[in-house]
């Protein structure tokens, strides 16, 4: 069965009715749906209720790491091992060296693939979750400050710990 309520129609409902509909769709518990911080009567977005954060790498546990790594290619596995061996921080040059690439776009492909896979596993429909982030303070530029030479990608401490456990790194 499909139930469709257009946003404009949903907005015309009373706050109590919106809460009741969301509560019933979420499993029917007695607890009302959380309200947004905006105070405008709207309910919080589904991913906000899951605790996803912008601009911070998602914290993976060992179970999620195992699911994330299931079926990945060899180059991705090698790159993730680098995070485990280097306390969650790896330079772009080291990540490129895994495949011998010189073009930084290949790192965008790697980061995009692993992040999309993670978003699917955790149910992030709003695209807030990121596997890794870029450390802007670690950027190294050429002498004329025209081209980026190197920098550091990092994952969360929890993800580092889970990767170390998965790969058997002390």
Secondary structure, 3 states (H helix, E strand, C coil): CCCCCCHHHHHHCCHHHHHHHHHHHCCCCCCCCCECCCCCCCECCHHHHCCCCCCCCCCCCHHHHHHHHCCCCHHHHHHHHHHHHCCCEEEHHHHHHCCCCCCCHHHHHHHHHHHHHHHHHHCCCCCCCCCCEEEEEEEEECCCCCCEEEEEEECCHHHHHHHHHHHCCC
